[in-house]
Amino acid sequence: MRTPKKEVISRREYVKKSLAGAAGMIVAPTIVPSSVFGKNAPSEKITIGQIGCGRIARGHDLPDTMQFDVARVVAVADCDMKRAEAGKTFVEKWYKDNKGEENLVDVKVYQDYREMLLDPSIDAVMISTPDHWHAQPAIEAALAGKDIYLQKPTSLTVAEGRAMADCIREKGVILQVGTQQRSSPQFRIAAELVRNGRIGRLHTVRIGLPGDPPGDDQPAMPVPTNLDYDMWLGSTPQTYYTEKRVHPQEGFSRPGWLRCEQFGAGMITGWGQHHIDSAYWGMNTEYSGPLEVEALAEFPRTGLWDVHGDFMVKLGFEEDITMYISGGYTNGIRYEGTEGWIFVSRGNYQATASDPVSQANSAKALDASDRSILDSKIGEDETRLYVSEDQHGNWLDCIKSRKDPISTAEVGHRVCTTCLISHIAMKLPRKLKWDYANERFREDDEANAMLSRTQRAPWGYQHIEMG
C-alpha cells in the first residue's frame, strides 16, 4: 500500500487493534452500535460506508441510495486505491451536483474495509464487491453492529452462506440483499397472481438466463501498485495477476472475474439469484428449496474465463412443480399452470448500462395466456405480498423501523443455495437428491464436498472469530 493520504486511516493502527496472533484470526472490533443510543441520533441521518467502488457501486448502489435524504455516504473502501479514491470523488461530486452543496461530505478513504468497520459513527455499509468477497465482509459488518446492503449472490459456497445468514439472525442487524426485482411491481403482481391460483395449479416454471462466452489465455502481468492483490484474491487460491482476471484499470466496464470460477459460478448465480428469487416468491418456496436437481452445461476447455456457457438445469420441488433454467428461454420467468401461464421480466429496466442482456429479448415486463388474468384483482382475504417501491429505500426504511426488509439474509441464502447446487449439478453427470432442511445432498459424498471450499488464510469466514 502506498503512503496514505490524510483521510486514509493507518493500517498499522488497525492491525494493532483488530488482528490477533500469527494465525491470522480476525477479531471483530468491539463497537457499540448507534442503535444503543437511538438509531441515527442526533442527526437522524443514516451514515453509510461503501465497500467496493466499481461498476455496481457507481452505477447502482451509490446513486440509488444517495437519492434519499436520510442517507449520507461518508466513507468508501476498495483494495484498489485507484478505485477507492475515484469512489470518494464520485460521492462528493454526486452530492455537489444533486444536493447543491460544495462540501456536504468529506469522504474518508480506506484500502482495507475492516478499518472502516472500526468507526462507530458509521451506521451501515453497502457491499458491492466481487462474489467471493460477499459473505465475509457481511459477517464482519454484522459483528461490528452495522446494517448491511449486500449485492447478490449472497455467497460463494453454501457453507459460507449458511454462516452469514446465521450471523445476521443472531446479531439482529438489518441486511437487504440486492435482489431489486422484488421492488419492481410486475414481479410482485405475477407472484401474487400465481400464489392466488389465477393460473390454476402451478406445475412448471421456466427461467431464461444467458450464459457467458469463453475467452483467450492471458499473460501474467505486474500487479499495479495501487492494488492489494493478495487481499483481492481473499480466501481463494493464489494465482498470477492479469488484468482480465480482476477488473479494468481504466474505466468501470464489466470485470473479468465474473467469468472465472475461482471467484463465482457464472450467470447461474450472477443473474440466477435474481430470477430464482422472484420465482420462489410466486412458488412460495422461499424458506425451503428443491428436492432434486440435474443439469447439463458447456464449459470452456481453454482460456482464462472458465464459467459455464450454454446450460440446462432441471429442479424438482414438492407438489410436483418442476423448474427449468436455460439460456434457451426468453430472459425472465414463465409460470405455467393448469389454467394458463404468466410471464414476467425486467422489461426495459437495467441496473447498469453493461447488464449482459438484450432489452429487445425481454421488453415485455408482464404477459399472460389471457389478459384477463392480469386484470384480476387480489381480494382482501387473499395472499398479499410485501410491497416495496425501491430496494435501497426499503433498506433505509427498515434501518429506521428495525423491521425485516423485503430481501432478507435467510431468503437470499436459500435462493443462492439453489443457484449453487445447480452449478454443482452441472459438474456431476447424475441426478442429485437435495435435503433442503439440512442443506446436504442425500448419500452423495462427492457432491457434499462441493458445498464448501478450502479458504486461504487469513481470509475467509472460517478465519473470523465469531465471538
VENBEL-V915191 format. One record per residue. RES is the residue in three letters. OMEGA is omega in whole degrees, 0 to 359 (none if undefined). Layout:
BEGIN
RES;OMEGA, RES;OMEGA
END
This chain:
BEGIN
MET;181, ARG;182, THR;185, PRO;173, LYS;185, LYS;186, GLU;181, VAL;182, ILE;182, SER;176, ARG;182, ARG;179, GLU;179, TYR;182, VAL;179, LYS;185, LYS;195, SER;175, LEU;186, ALA;168, GLY;182, ALA;180, ALA;177, GLY;178, MET;180, ILE;179, VAL;180, ALA;179, PRO;178, THR;183, ILE;175, VAL;181, PRO;182, SER;181, SER;179, VAL;183, PHE;187, GLY;189, LYS;175, ASN;176, ALA;359, PRO;190, SER;184, GLU;173, LYS;173, ILE;182, THR;192, ILE;171, GLY;181, GLN;177, ILE;186, GLY;188, CYS;183, GLY;189, ARG;184, ILE;179, ALA;185, ARG;185, GLY;190, HIS;191, ASP;182, LEU;182, PRO;181, ASP;176, THR;184, MET;179, GLN;180, PHE;184, ASP;181, VAL;182, ALA;174, ARG;178, VAL;187, VAL;183, ALA;176, VAL;178, ALA;175, ASP;180, CYS;168, ASP;185, MET;176, LYS;179, ARG;178, ALA;180, GLU;175, ALA;177, GLY;176, LYS;180, THR;181, PHE;183, VAL;183, GLU;178, LYS;180, TRP;180, TYR;179, LYS;184, ASP;187, ASN;179, LYS;174, GLY;180, GLU;186, GLU;185, ASN;182, LEU;178, VAL;169, ASP;191, VAL;175, LYS;183, VAL;179, TYR;169, GLN;178, ASP;184, TYR;182, ARG;174, GLU;178, MET;183, LEU;178, LEU;185, ASP;183, PRO;180, SER;179, ILE;182, ASP;191, ALA;177, VAL;170, MET;183, ILE;183, SER;187, THR;172, PRO;188, ASP;182, HIS;178, TRP;177, HIS;188, ALA;184, GLN;179, PRO;176, ALA;178, ILE;182, GLU;177, ALA;178, ALA;179, LEU;178, ALA;177, GLY;181, LYS;168, ASP;196, ILE;164, TYR;188, LEU;175, GLN;176, LYS;350, PRO;187, THR;181, SER;177, LEU;180, THR;178, VAL;183, ALA;181, GLU;176, GLY;177, ARG;178, ALA;181, MET;182, ALA;178, ASP;180, CYS;179, ILE;180, ARG;183, GLU;183, LYS;175, GLY;177, VAL;178, ILE;175, LEU;175, GLN;175, VAL;183, GLY;174, THR;192, GLN;175, GLN;178, ARG;180, SER;172, SER;192, PRO;185, GLN;180, PHE;176, ARG;180, ILE;180, ALA;181, ALA;179, GLU;180, LEU;179, VAL;182, ARG;182, ASN;169, GLY;184, ARG;175, ILE;181, GLY;179, ARG;178, LEU;179, HIS;184, THR;173, VAL;179, ARG;182, ILE;177, GLY;178, LEU;175, PRO;170, GLY;178, ASP;178, PRO;176, PRO;178, GLY;180, ASP;170, ASP;181, GLN;183, PRO;173, ALA;181, MET;174, PRO;178, VAL;177, PRO;182, THR;180, ASN;185, LEU;170, ASP;188, TYR;178, ASP;177, MET;180, TRP;177, LEU;177, GLY;186, SER;183, THR;185, PRO;175, GLN;177, THR;186, TYR;178, TYR;165, THR;191, GLU;183, LYS;172, ARG;190, VAL;178, HIS;181, PRO;174, GLN;174, GLU;179, GLY;187, PHE;178, SER;185, ARG;186, PRO;183, GLY;182, TRP;179, LEU;183, ARG;180, CYS;182, GLU;177, GLN;187, PHE;180, GLY;185, ALA;181, GLY;187, MET;179, ILE;172, THR;186, GLY;173, TRP;182, GLY;181, GLN;175, HIS;189, HIS;178, ILE;176, ASP;179, SER;180, ALA;179, TYR;177, TRP;179, GLY;182, MET;184, ASN;179, THR;185, GLU;183, TYR;177, SER;180, GLY;182, PRO;175, LEU;180, GLU;181, VAL;172, GLU;186, ALA;169, LEU;180, ALA;172, GLU;177, PHE;177, PRO;178, ARG;179, THR;175, GLY;181, LEU;185, TRP;190, ASP;176, VAL;185, HIS;171, GLY;178, ASP;185, PHE;171, MET;176, VAL;175, LYS;180, LEU;178, GLY;183, PHE;173, GLU;182, GLU;174, ASP;175, ILE;179, THR;176, MET;173, TYR;178, ILE;183, SER;173, GLY;179, GLY;178, TYR;173, THR;182, ASN;182, GLY;185, ILE;177, ARG;174, TYR;180, GLU;180, GLY;182, THR;182, GLU;177, GLY;181, TRP;175, ILE;175, PHE;179, VAL;178, SER;178, ARG;185, GLY;182, ASN;182, TYR;171, GLN;177, ALA;176, THR;183, ALA;183, SER;175, ASP;187, PRO;178, VAL;176, SER;179, GLN;180, ALA;182, ASN;179, SER;188, ALA;181, LYS;187, ALA;184, LEU;182, ASP;181, ALA;179, SER;177, ASP;184, ARG;179, SER;177, ILE;182, LEU;180, ASP;182, SER;179, LYS;178, ILE;183, GLY;182, GLU;183, ASP;180, GLU;181, THR;175, ARG;186, LEU;180, TYR;180, VAL;174, SER;179, GLU;181, ASP;185, GLN;180, HIS;178, GLY;177, ASN;177, TRP;180, LEU;177, ASP;183, CYS;172, ILE;179, LYS;188, SER;185, ARG;173, LYS;180, ASP;174, PRO;183, ILE;181, SER;185, THR;179, ALA;182, GLU;178, VAL;178, GLY;179, HIS;180, ARG;180, VAL;179, CYS;177, THR;178, THR;176, CYS;186, LEU;178, ILE;172, SER;178, HIS;176, ILE;179, ALA;175, MET;185, LYS;187, LEU;188, PRO;180, ARG;174, LYS;180, LEU;178, LYS;186, TRP;175, ASP;187, TYR;179, ALA;181, ASN;179, GLU;178, ARG;171, PHE;181, ARG;173, GLU;179, ASP;184, ASP;181, GLU;179, ALA;180, ASN;178, ALA;182, MET;178, LEU;177, SER;176, ARG;172, THR;183, GLN;184, ARG;181, ALA;5, PRO;185, TRP;176, GLY;184, TYR;180, GLN;180, HIS;175, ILE;174, GLU;189, MET;175, GLY;none
END
